[in-house]
């Protein structure tokens, strides 16, 4: 699922990003679509027990108020989808209130993809 998440929700042009304050458990990769109309965040929460709340802020970019999310997660880190059991899932969802700066919570031991549309000014 991780490869599929990056294939479907990550662009070809990398964008600089940082986690402030620095967190040993949160990793962020950021990219832009080839046409420059979307920004993608891939956020990994490596903490096995706790969600991590953080703020996301765009410097010189204004995005639409609504974004889309996909969360890859399972009840435990050693879960698999073997033997027909769907224990590892990707859950899509909306994200509202994301226009310039917003707060977000990332589930324990998860990968979250967020897709923003850049607002035309």
DAVENHU-V94935 format. One record per backbone hydrogen bond with DSSP energy under -0.5 kcal/mol. CO is the residue of the C=O (numbers start at 1). NH is the residue of the N-H. If there is no record, write none. Layout:
CO	NH
CO	NH
This chain:
1	5
2	6
3	7
4	8
5	9
6	10
12	14
13	32
15	30
18	20
25	46
27	44
29	42
30	15
31	40
32	13
33	36
37	118
38	33
39	116
40	31
41	43
41	114
42	29
42	44
43	45
43	112
44	27
44	46
45	110
47	109
51	53
52	106
54	104
56	102
62	119
65	97
65	98
67	95
68	115
69	93
70	72
70	113
71	73
71	91
72	111
73	89
76	79
80	87
81	84
82	85
85	87
87	89
89	73
89	91
90	92
91	71
93	69
95	67
99	63
100	58
102	56
104	54
105	107
106	52
107	110
110	45
111	72
112	43
113	70
114	41
114	116
115	68
116	39
116	118
117	64
119	121
